[in-house]
Amino acid sequence: MRGLTRQLTLRLETANEREEEMRSTLREIDNKLLRERESRQGENRRRRWSRWIAIASQSAFQTAIQLAFTSLLATNSRV
């Protein structure tokens, strides 16, 4: 009887250790997924800013060209 109790106790301890290892692994996976999600959010934010900067730069360039042509036309019409 003592041998059986000891065997069951050892198996229970082994099962508890495996369960703890599994929980630890799941926590690590959760943490990795969370870090990935946060880094992707940062990437998306950078992409959005890059797009807005590109649009603003393009608009500024178009405005500069329009002003240059307007200035050129005004200069030519005076002459």
C-alpha positions as CSV (number, residue, x, y, z in Angstrom):
1,M,0.0,0.0,0.0
2,R,2.8,2.4,0.9
3,G,4.5,1.6,-2.4
4,L,1.3,2.4,-4.3
5,T,0.8,5.7,-2.4
6,R,4.4,6.7,-3.1
7,Q,4.0,5.8,-6.8
8,L,0.8,7.9,-7.0
9,T,2.6,10.8,-5.2
10,L,5.5,10.7,-7.6
11,R,3.1,10.7,-10.6
12,L,1.2,13.6,-9.2
13,E,4.3,15.6,-8.7
14,T,5.4,14.8,-12.2
15,A,2.0,15.9,-13.6
16,N,2.2,19.1,-11.6
17,E,5.7,19.9,-12.9
18,R,4.5,19.3,-16.5
19,E,1.5,21.5,-15.9
20,E,3.7,24.3,-14.6
21,E,6.1,23.9,-17.6
22,M,3.0,24.1,-20.0
23,R,1.8,27.2,-18.2
24,S,5.2,28.8,-18.4
25,T,5.4,28.0,-22.1
26,L,1.9,29.5,-22.7
27,R,2.9,32.6,-20.8
28,E,6.0,33.0,-23.0
29,I,3.9,32.5,-26.1
30,D,1.4,35.1,-24.9
31,N,4.2,37.6,-24.2
32,K,5.7,37.1,-27.6
33,L,2.4,37.6,-29.3
34,L,1.8,40.8,-27.3
35,R,5.2,42.1,-28.2
36,E,4.6,41.3,-31.9
37,R,1.2,43.0,-31.8
38,E,2.8,46.1,-30.2
39,S,5.6,46.3,-32.7
40,R,3.1,45.9,-35.6
41,Q,1.1,48.8,-34.2
42,G,4.3,50.9,-34.2
43,E,5.0,49.9,-37.7
44,N,1.5,50.9,-38.9
45,R,1.9,54.2,-37.1
46,R,5.2,54.8,-38.9
47,R,3.7,53.9,-42.2
48,R,0.8,56.3,-41.7
49,W,3.2,59.1,-40.8
50,S,5.3,58.3,-43.8
51,R,2.3,58.5,-46.1
52,W,1.1,61.8,-44.6
53,I,4.6,63.3,-45.0
54,A,4.8,62.1,-48.6
55,I,1.4,63.6,-49.3
56,A,2.4,66.9,-47.6
57,S,5.7,67.0,-49.5
58,Q,3.9,66.3,-52.8
59,S,1.4,69.1,-52.1
60,A,4.2,71.5,-51.1
61,F,6.1,70.7,-54.3
62,Q,3.0,71.2,-56.5
63,T,2.3,74.5,-54.8
64,A,5.9,75.6,-55.4
65,I,5.6,74.7,-59.1
66,Q,2.3,76.6,-59.4
67,L,3.8,79.7,-57.8
68,A,6.9,79.4,-60.1
69,F,4.6,79.2,-63.2
70,T,2.4,82.1,-61.9
71,S,5.5,84.2,-61.2
72,L,6.9,83.3,-64.7
73,L,3.6,84.2,-66.4
74,A,3.4,87.4,-64.4
75,T,6.9,88.3,-65.4
76,N,6.3,87.5,-69.1
77,S,3.0,89.5,-69.2
78,R,4.8,92.6,-67.9
79,V,7.4,92.5,-70.6
